[in-house]
Amino acid sequence: MVSMANPAILTVDDDPAVSRAVARDVRRRYGDRYRVVRAESGDSALEALREIKLRGEQVAVMLADYRMPHMNGIQFLEQAMEFFPLARRVLLTAYADTDAAIDAINLVDLDHYLLKPWNPPEEKLYPVVDALLDAWLATPDTSIQETRVIGHKWSAPSFAVRDFLARNLVPYRWLLADDPEAARLLAAAGLSEGDVPVVVTPDGKSLVKPTEADLAAHVGLSTTPASEFYDVAVVGAGPAGLGAAVYGASEGLRTVLVEQRATGGQAGQSSRIENYLGFPNGVSGAQLTDRARRQALRFGAELLTTREVIGLEGGGTTSRLLRFGDGTAIAAHTVVLATGVSYRRLDAPGLDELTGRGVFYGSASTEAPSCADQDVYIVGGANSAGQAAVYFSHYARRVHILVRGDDLSRSMSHYLIDQIKDVPNIEVHPRTTVVGGEGTDHLERITLCDGRTGATRTVETYWLFVFIGAEPRTDWLGDAIARDRHGFVLTGPDLLAEGRRPAGWALPRDPYHLESSMPGVFAAGDVRSDSVKRVASAVGEGAMAVSLIHRYLEAQ
Ligand SMILES: Cc1cc2nc3c(=O)[nH]c(=O)nc-3n(C[C@H](O)[C@H](O)[C@H](O)COP(=O)(O)OP(=O)(O)OC[C@H]3O[C@@H](n4cnc5c(N)ncnc54)[C@H](O)[C@@H]3O)c2cc1C
């Protein structure tokens, strides 16, 4: 069932005269192709968006006045993005507010700010809206048709499907299996509730309990390499891999970026990265990932999703071979290992069985709205846990941070500790660990242990989010690549034990700075031994790996 309504252009201004004037000007030019929706407050505009979303329709552009009482234009746009992340965003400002508008460029990924008055619209308004509509139409995800996911609330497979789509920035509509629309869709496909999760793709195909590879193939993510040979093959599409892909492709190297799950890596899960250069108000991991991915693709990098690399071979003197799980392989002159790290699992009885059904690793932001008015527990004392706590505090009744240590000061950045202090519904529980979890269908309670006294207590909760450090998953490299005792890849000077080059190193030079023990294979980001675990350093190392690759290729 595909909606045939025209996409909307939404305008919101608290001054009725201005509100009418914007809507009139917009309608005059675009009324034949777009539905103009007018609101006079942030709240009523959000209500309108909610309805449009429920009807399965689209919003192309949102124009919001900055100075509105109760909810200003930036606050409105920030919330509006939750409904329509791809809609283009314009802030209407007075000259005096241009600073706020500039800040909003980062905060809400603002596309444009428009000074009032915008007369004549032919000169000041239409060129802006024309360009934004072109950009909106050119974004492949803005198809009017959409992906729908039908599943059960407490189901690990349903969560896995939603998490995969969300992390790959594929918009979808989530329908509970007992929702009448879901029932209609299932009946139309000859399926029943027992078949969920079911994904209905934009072209009307129903995928029953799909694997990630099935999903990727049907929602427009590329899974098959277009070529057999590349200049650079980058393994892992977190910030380091995306950085390497952007620089590699922009500098004319035939570049393929291979990702086992979703672009963005750990950073893609961050609700707000506050310390990345150039974003004074922070940027969400999803926004940063979306921009980086588009940038890499624009420069001609090829991106393969749901392809796990399981083997690396020397291949020959000038090529390296990467093997995939299905037995196929690609070759490249050079490789960048950017596989980052993965969350450590929490080892307590009962939790494994409840993973995806109340117990989540990482922030699982898709779940946030479901936590409304409930108590949420977050395990971990590092920045990732702190960010998640702040994020969930907007939805949950109370967020409890459980930390093993005496306080957060040793593990969390000061700016986050300060932020947390200011949020009344976040409570930090020092010296507290989770020693068990229980529930029939889903998590219902956890047992906490006081580290000083050893006393345990049980609390009722449906939500446990775990952030307890991470480890590299580099076993697949076998003996091919030297690693430190924790599994991180050794590079450059770290490979020179007492000045001696690594075993089997045949070149008459030392390994370059980010080069591993196999010539032409570089490591960047969190997977590298002793690297700084930050987005900026990962991106920087990705870029630096490319410059070393040029040096390597020139010497071949
Ligand atoms: C919730 C959270 C919040 C954070 N907040 C901040 C912050 O505010 N500021 C900051 O500077 N840092 C932050 N960090 C840390 C930052 O995200 C990491 O340092 C950064 O993402 C590391 O980038 P990376 O590319 O090296 O690795 P990752 O981001 O870990 O990406 C590695 C990618 O490789 C893929 N991969 C792994 N193995 C394979 C394989 N065999 N085949 C194919 N693909 C593979 C993975 O699926 C993953 O997508 C945060 C981390 C988390 C988890």
The ligand as a MOL file (V3000), in Angstrom:
LIG
                    3D

  0  0  0     0  0            999 V3000
M  V30 BEGIN CTAB
M  V30 COUNTS 53 58 0 0 0
M  V30 BEGIN ATOM
M  V30 1 C 28.6900 4.8350 22.2450 0
M  V30 2 C 30.0560 5.3850 21.9160 0
M  V30 3 C 30.3000 6.7430 22.0460 0
M  V30 4 C 31.5470 7.2810 21.7090 0
M  V30 5 N 31.7420 8.6210 21.7980 0
M  V30 6 C 32.8930 9.1700 21.4170 0
M  V30 7 C 33.0730 10.5850 21.4460 0
M  V30 8 O 32.1960 11.3230 21.8700 0
M  V30 9 N 34.2410 11.0830 21.0020 0
M  V30 10 C 35.2430 10.3010 20.5250 0
M  V30 11 O 36.2660 10.8210 20.0850 0
M  V30 12 N 35.1100 8.9400 20.4980 0
M  V30 13 C 33.9700 8.3670 20.9280 0
M  V30 14 N 33.8280 7.0130 20.9250 0
M  V30 15 C 34.9460 6.1880 20.4440 0
M  V30 16 C 34.9750 6.1830 18.9070 0
M  V30 17 O 33.6870 5.9080 18.4200 0
M  V30 18 C 35.9790 5.1610 18.3980 0
M  V30 19 O 37.2600 5.5170 18.8600 0
M  V30 20 C 35.9810 5.1320 16.8670 0
M  V30 21 O 34.7120 4.7540 16.3730 0
M  V30 22 C 37.0290 4.1510 16.3430 0
M  V30 23 O 36.9070 4.0960 14.9640 0
M  V30 24 P 37.4310 2.8430 14.1250 0
M  V30 25 O 37.0820 3.1190 12.7160 0
M  V30 26 O 38.8570 2.6010 14.4570 0
M  V30 27 O 36.6540 1.5750 14.6640 0
M  V30 28 P 35.1030 1.2420 14.8350 0
M  V30 29 O 34.3210 2.4540 15.0250 0
M  V30 30 O 35.0690 0.1790 15.8840 0
M  V30 31 O 34.6830 0.6040 13.4320 0
M  V30 32 C 35.1650 -0.6410 13.0060 0
M  V30 33 C 34.2400 -1.2130 11.9520 0
M  V30 34 O 34.8420 -2.3810 11.3950 0
M  V30 35 C 33.8500 -3.3600 11.1690 0
M  V30 36 N 34.5100 -4.6790 11.1480 0
M  V30 37 C 35.1290 -5.3050 12.1880 0
M  V30 38 N 35.6390 -6.4720 11.7860 0
M  V30 39 C 35.3430 -6.6130 10.4660 0
M  V30 40 C 35.6070 -7.6300 9.4920 0
M  V30 41 N 36.2930 -8.7240 9.7990 0
M  V30 42 N 35.1320 -7.4540 8.2240 0
M  V30 43 C 34.4410 -6.3180 7.8980 0
M  V30 44 N 34.1700 -5.3240 8.7890 0
M  V30 45 C 34.6270 -5.4730 10.0510 0
M  V30 46 C 32.9160 -3.1850 12.3580 0
M  V30 47 O 31.6220 -3.7260 12.0820 0
M  V30 48 C 32.8980 -1.6590 12.5010 0
M  V30 49 O 31.8640 -1.0760 11.7390 0
M  V30 50 C 32.6050 6.4280 21.2710 0
M  V30 51 C 32.3710 5.0460 21.1750 0
M  V30 52 C 31.1200 4.5260 21.5010 0
M  V30 53 C 30.8930 3.0530 21.3980 0
M  V30 END ATOM
M  V30 BEGIN BOND
M  V30 1 1 1 2
M  V30 2 1 2 3
M  V30 3 2 2 52
M  V30 4 2 3 4
M  V30 5 1 4 5
M  V30 6 1 4 50
M  V30 7 2 5 6
M  V30 8 1 6 7
M  V30 9 1 6 13
M  V30 10 2 7 8
M  V30 11 1 7 9
M  V30 12 1 9 10
M  V30 13 2 10 11
M  V30 14 1 10 12
M  V30 15 2 12 13
M  V30 16 1 13 14
M  V30 17 1 14 15
M  V30 18 1 14 50
M  V30 19 1 15 16
M  V30 20 1 16 17
M  V30 21 1 16 18
M  V30 22 1 18 19
M  V30 23 1 18 20
M  V30 24 1 20 21
M  V30 25 1 20 22
M  V30 26 1 22 23
M  V30 27 1 23 24
M  V30 28 2 24 25
M  V30 29 1 24 26
M  V30 30 1 24 27
M  V30 31 1 27 28
M  V30 32 2 28 29
M  V30 33 1 28 30
M  V30 34 1 28 31
M  V30 35 1 31 32
M  V30 36 1 32 33
M  V30 37 1 33 34
M  V30 38 1 33 48
M  V30 39 1 34 35
M  V30 40 1 35 36
M  V30 41 1 35 46
M  V30 42 1 36 37
M  V30 43 1 36 45
M  V30 44 2 37 38
M  V30 45 1 38 39
M  V30 46 1 39 40
M  V30 47 2 39 45
M  V30 48 1 40 41
M  V30 49 2 40 42
M  V30 50 1 42 43
M  V30 51 2 43 44
M  V30 52 1 44 45
M  V30 53 1 46 47
M  V30 54 1 46 48
M  V30 55 1 48 49
M  V30 56 2 50 51
M  V30 57 1 51 52
M  V30 58 1 52 53
M  V30 END BOND
M  V30 END CTAB
M  END
